[in-house]
Amino acid sequence: MFDLVTVGHFAIDLISSPKITTPKPTLGGPPTYVSVAAKKLDAKVSVISKVGEDFSSRHIAWLNTNGVDSSGLKRIKGASTTRFILKYADWKRQLQLKSRAPPILPEDIPNSLRAKVVHIAPVANEISRKLVDKMRTLTKVLSLDPQGFVREFDIDGNGHLKRWHDQQILEQIDLYKSSSSEIRMVTGLADLQLAMEKIHDYGAKTVIVTRGMKGSKLLFEGKLYDIPACKPKIVRDPTGAGDAFIGAFLAEYVKGKDPVSCACTGSASSSFVVEGVGPEVFGEKEEIYARASKIYGKM
């Protein structure tokens, strides 16, 4: 029994920005950031993912060293790992898909798998409705980040947001997390509160929208909360911040903590991630709790 299993593609990211003078490939994707952020808070974590033959054994060793169970990671012969080029300027990101690993199929999931929470987190349409249906049977809490569902890529791999709506998936979700631009693509609503309420009406008990340095919004038991952003010492790279947020949130959620406290811990975790490039900095448990307590005390 795992506390948290993240389902989605690992990625190899090449990140550039005015603060990154020499871009280099780094390990990325939701399974990286969600899992390690949760593990820092003592969650037992695993992943379900597919990569290509180009996925280095050093990455697997790094995951194992950081306490991430990689038994559900499949390296596919003749395939390539999902790779992105990410370019940041003035907090805006350009995303380009260079290669994509094979989709994750229902038959890739062992029937013996059990988790307190399963987090569905596609990055490039690698997850199907049938896979979501299967994961629903293996957990009491199903969480969704729809970022990979609301992306489309042109012939050059340039990523753009698209409208996505799958009611059958949304009605199975207990906990929803996305950015403000993504929830608009899912609901078709420009008003953020109305969009969150629409997701809640489908059945999600908890709805979270992350907004970068503006903090996040949490809808729980009919009440909307504004969660402040924790202030990082320095901002070097925002990649993975949202994934670290939900990883830390879910790690606390499975302990039975209230969602406002969980969200404050998520905010603290993400504030550490932006201090490094790629998955360099996550913060240790006591550091994360110290930052979280500063904003929780203001709620």
C-alpha positions as CSV (number, residue, x, y, z in Angstrom):
1,M,0.0,0.0,0.0
2,F,1.5,3.3,-1.1
3,D,0.4,6.7,0.2
4,L,0.7,8.2,-3.3
5,V,1.1,6.9,-6.8
6,T,1.6,9.4,-9.6
7,V,0.6,8.3,-13.1
8,G,2.1,10.2,-16.1
9,H,5.2,10.6,-18.2
10,F,8.6,11.5,-16.9
11,A,10.2,14.1,-19.0
12,I,13.7,15.3,-19.9
13,D,13.5,19.1,-19.8
14,L,15.9,21.6,-21.4
15,I,15.1,24.8,-19.5
16,S,16.3,28.3,-20.5
17,S,15.6,31.7,-19.1
18,P,17.5,35.0,-18.4
19,K,18.6,33.4,-15.1
20,I,19.9,30.1,-16.7
21,T,23.0,30.9,-18.7
22,T,23.9,27.3,-19.7
23,P,20.8,25.1,-20.2
24,K,21.3,21.4,-19.6
25,P,18.9,18.5,-19.7
26,T,17.2,17.8,-16.4
27,L,14.8,15.2,-15.1
28,G,11.2,16.4,-15.0
29,G,7.6,15.6,-15.4
30,P,5.0,15.3,-12.6
31,P,6.3,11.9,-11.4
32,T,9.5,13.6,-10.5
33,Y,8.3,16.7,-8.7
34,V,5.1,15.2,-7.1
35,S,6.8,12.1,-5.8
36,V,9.9,13.8,-4.3
37,A,7.9,16.6,-2.7
38,A,5.7,14.0,-1.1
39,K,8.6,11.9,0.0
40,K,10.2,14.8,1.8
41,L,7.1,14.7,4.0
42,D,7.5,11.0,4.7
43,A,4.9,9.7,2.2
44,K,5.5,6.3,0.7
45,V,5.5,7.0,-3.1
46,S,5.6,5.2,-6.4
47,V,5.1,6.0,-10.1
48,I,3.5,4.6,-13.2
49,S,5.2,5.8,-16.3
50,K,6.9,4.9,-19.5
51,V,10.3,6.1,-20.9
52,G,12.5,5.3,-23.8
53,E,15.8,3.6,-24.1
54,D,17.4,7.1,-23.8
55,F,16.3,7.4,-20.2
56,S,19.5,7.2,-18.2
57,S,20.0,4.6,-15.5
58,R,21.4,7.6,-13.5
59,H,17.9,9.0,-13.4
60,I,16.5,5.8,-12.0
61,A,19.3,5.7,-9.4
62,W,18.5,9.3,-8.4
63,L,14.8,8.5,-8.0
64,N,15.6,5.5,-5.8
65,T,18.1,7.5,-3.7
66,N,15.3,10.0,-3.1
67,G,12.9,7.3,-1.9
68,V,10.7,7.0,-5.0
69,D,9.7,3.4,-5.9
70,S,10.4,3.0,-9.6
71,S,9.0,-0.6,-10.0
72,G,6.1,0.9,-12.2
73,L,8.5,2.6,-14.5
74,K,8.8,0.9,-17.9
75,R,11.7,1.5,-20.3
76,I,10.4,0.7,-23.8
77,K,12.8,-0.7,-26.4
78,G,13.0,1.4,-29.6
79,A,11.1,4.4,-28.0
80,S,12.2,7.8,-26.9
81,T,11.5,9.5,-23.6
82,T,9.2,12.5,-23.6
83,R,11.3,15.6,-24.0
84,F,10.5,19.3,-23.8
85,I,12.3,22.5,-24.4
86,L,11.0,25.2,-22.0
87,K,11.8,28.8,-22.5
88,Y,10.9,31.4,-19.9
89,A,10.7,35.2,-20.3
90,D,8.8,37.6,-18.0
91,W,7.1,34.6,-16.2
92,K,5.7,33.4,-19.5
93,R,6.7,30.0,-20.8
94,Q,7.1,28.6,-24.3
95,L,6.8,24.8,-24.4
96,Q,8.1,22.7,-27.3
97,L,7.6,18.9,-27.4
98,K,10.7,17.2,-29.0
99,S,9.7,13.5,-28.4
100,R,7.0,11.6,-26.7
101,A,7.1,8.2,-25.0
102,P,4.4,5.6,-25.7
103,P,1.0,6.0,-23.9
104,I,0.4,4.4,-20.6
105,L,-2.2,1.6,-21.0
106,P,-4.6,-0.1,-18.5
107,E,-2.7,-3.3,-19.0
108,D,0.5,-1.6,-17.7
109,I,-1.1,-1.3,-14.3
110,P,-0.6,-4.3,-11.9
111,N,-3.9,-5.4,-10.5
112,S,-2.2,-5.7,-7.1
113,L,-1.4,-2.0,-6.9
114,R,-3.0,-0.2,-4.1
115,A,-2.6,3.5,-3.0
116,K,-4.3,5.8,-0.6
117,V,-4.2,8.4,-3.4
118,V,-3.6,8.1,-7.1
119,H,-2.6,11.3,-8.8
120,I,-3.3,11.4,-12.6
121,A,-1.0,13.8,-14.3
122,P,-0.5,13.6,-18.0
123,V,1.9,16.0,-19.8
124,A,1.2,15.1,-23.5
125,N,-2.0,13.1,-23.9
126,E,-0.4,9.8,-22.7
127,I,-3.4,8.9,-20.5
128,S,-6.8,7.6,-21.7
129,R,-10.2,7.5,-20.1
130,K,-9.9,3.7,-19.8
131,L,-6.7,4.1,-17.7
132,V,-8.5,6.6,-15.4
133,D,-11.3,4.1,-15.1
134,K,-8.9,1.4,-13.9
135,M,-7.0,3.7,-11.5
136,R,-10.4,4.6,-9.9
137,T,-10.8,1.0,-8.8
138,L,-7.4,0.9,-7.1
139,T,-7.7,3.9,-4.7
140,K,-10.1,5.7,-2.4
141,V,-8.9,9.1,-3.5
142,L,-8.4,9.9,-7.2
143,S,-6.6,13.2,-7.9
144,L,-6.3,14.9,-11.3
145,D,-4.0,17.5,-12.9
146,P,-5.4,17.9,-16.4
147,Q,-2.4,19.8,-17.9
148,G,-1.7,17.1,-20.5
149,F,-5.3,16.9,-21.5
150,V,-5.5,20.7,-22.3
151,R,-2.3,20.8,-24.4
152,E,-2.0,20.4,-28.2
153,F,1.1,20.5,-30.2
154,D,1.6,21.8,-33.8
155,I,3.8,20.1,-36.4
156,D,6.9,21.8,-34.9
157,G,6.0,20.6,-31.4
158,N,5.0,24.0,-30.1
159,G,2.5,23.7,-27.3
160,H,-0.8,25.5,-27.0
161,L,-3.8,25.3,-24.7
162,K,-7.0,23.7,-26.1
163,R,-10.5,23.2,-24.8
164,W,-10.9,19.8,-23.1
165,H,-13.9,18.4,-21.5
166,D,-14.5,14.8,-20.5
167,Q,-17.3,14.5,-18.1
168,Q,-16.8,10.8,-17.5
169,I,-13.3,11.5,-16.2
170,L,-14.3,14.6,-14.2
171,E,-17.1,12.8,-12.4
172,Q,-14.6,10.2,-11.1
173,I,-12.3,12.8,-9.5
174,D,-12.1,13.4,-5.8
175,L,-9.5,16.1,-5.9
176,Y,-8.7,18.5,-8.7
177,K,-5.6,20.8,-9.2
178,S,-4.7,23.0,-12.1
179,S,-3.5,26.4,-13.1
180,S,-6.0,29.2,-13.7
181,S,-5.6,29.1,-17.4
182,E,-6.0,25.3,-17.5
183,I,-9.3,25.3,-15.5
184,R,-10.7,27.8,-18.0
185,M,-9.9,25.3,-20.8
186,V,-11.6,22.5,-18.8
187,T,-14.8,24.4,-17.9
188,G,-15.1,27.1,-20.6
189,L,-15.6,29.7,-17.8
190,A,-13.5,32.8,-17.4
191,D,-14.6,33.5,-13.9
192,L,-12.3,31.6,-11.6
193,Q,-14.7,31.0,-8.8
194,L,-17.5,29.8,-11.1
195,A,-15.0,27.5,-12.8
196,M,-13.9,26.0,-9.5
197,E,-17.6,25.5,-8.5
198,K,-18.3,23.8,-11.8
199,I,-15.5,21.2,-11.1
200,H,-16.9,20.8,-7.6
201,D,-20.3,20.1,-9.1
202,Y,-18.9,17.2,-11.1
203,G,-18.0,15.6,-7.8
204,A,-14.5,16.8,-6.7
205,K,-14.6,17.4,-3.0
206,T,-11.5,19.6,-3.1
207,V,-10.6,22.0,-6.0
208,I,-7.2,23.8,-6.1
209,V,-6.1,26.4,-8.6
210,T,-2.4,27.5,-8.4
211,R,-1.5,31.0,-9.5
212,G,2.3,31.2,-9.1
213,M,3.5,34.1,-7.0
214,K,-0.1,35.1,-6.5
215,G,-0.7,32.0,-4.3
216,S,-3.5,29.6,-4.8
217,K,-7.2,29.2,-4.3
218,L,-8.8,26.3,-2.5
219,L,-12.5,25.3,-2.7
220,F,-13.5,22.9,0.1
221,E,-16.9,22.2,1.7
222,G,-18.4,25.1,-0.2
223,K,-15.9,27.7,1.1
224,L,-13.3,29.4,-1.0
225,Y,-9.9,30.1,0.6
226,D,-7.0,32.3,-0.7
227,I,-3.7,30.6,0.1
228,P,-0.8,33.0,0.1
229,A,2.4,32.1,-1.8
230,C,5.4,31.4,0.4
231,K,8.3,33.7,-0.4
232,P,11.4,31.9,-1.8
233,K,14.9,33.2,-1.1
234,I,15.5,33.5,-4.8
235,V,13.5,32.5,-8.0
236,R,15.6,30.7,-10.5
237,D,13.2,28.3,-12.3
238,P,9.4,27.9,-11.8
239,T,9.4,24.4,-13.5
240,G,7.7,21.8,-11.3
241,A,6.4,24.3,-8.7
242,G,2.7,23.2,-9.3
243,D,3.6,19.6,-9.1
244,A,5.6,20.0,-5.9
245,F,2.6,21.9,-4.5
246,I,0.2,19.0,-5.1
247,G,2.8,16.4,-4.0
248,A,3.2,18.1,-0.6
249,F,-0.6,18.7,-0.4
250,L,-1.4,15.0,-0.9
251,A,1.3,13.9,1.5
252,E,-0.4,15.9,4.2
253,Y,-3.9,15.0,3.0
254,V,-3.4,11.3,3.5
255,K,-2.4,12.0,7.1
256,G,-5.8,13.5,7.7
257,K,-4.8,17.1,7.9
258,D,-7.3,19.8,7.0
259,P,-7.0,21.0,3.3
260,V,-6.1,24.6,4.3
261,S,-3.1,23.3,6.2
262,C,-2.3,21.0,3.3
263,A,-2.4,23.9,0.9
264,C,-0.1,26.0,3.0
265,T,2.4,23.1,3.1
266,G,2.1,22.8,-0.7
267,S,2.8,26.5,-1.0
268,A,5.9,26.1,1.1
269,S,7.2,23.1,-0.9
270,S,6.8,24.8,-4.2
271,S,8.7,27.8,-2.8
272,F,11.8,25.7,-2.4
273,V,11.6,24.1,-5.9
274,V,11.7,27.5,-7.6
275,E,15.0,28.2,-5.9
276,G,16.8,25.7,-8.0
277,V,16.9,24.6,-11.7
278,G,14.9,21.5,-12.3
279,P,14.6,19.1,-9.4
280,E,17.6,20.5,-7.5
281,V,15.9,21.9,-4.4
282,F,13.0,20.5,-2.4
283,G,13.7,21.6,1.1
284,E,13.7,19.3,4.1
285,K,10.6,18.5,6.2
286,E,11.2,20.9,9.0
287,E,12.1,23.7,6.6
288,I,8.9,23.2,4.7
289,Y,6.8,23.1,7.8
290,A,8.5,26.3,9.1
291,R,7.6,28.2,5.9
292,A,4.1,26.7,5.9
293,S,3.4,27.8,9.5
294,K,4.1,31.4,8.6
295,I,1.2,31.6,6.1
296,Y,-1.1,29.2,7.9
297,G,-1.0,31.5,11.0
298,K,-2.3,34.3,8.8
299,M,-5.3,32.3,7.5
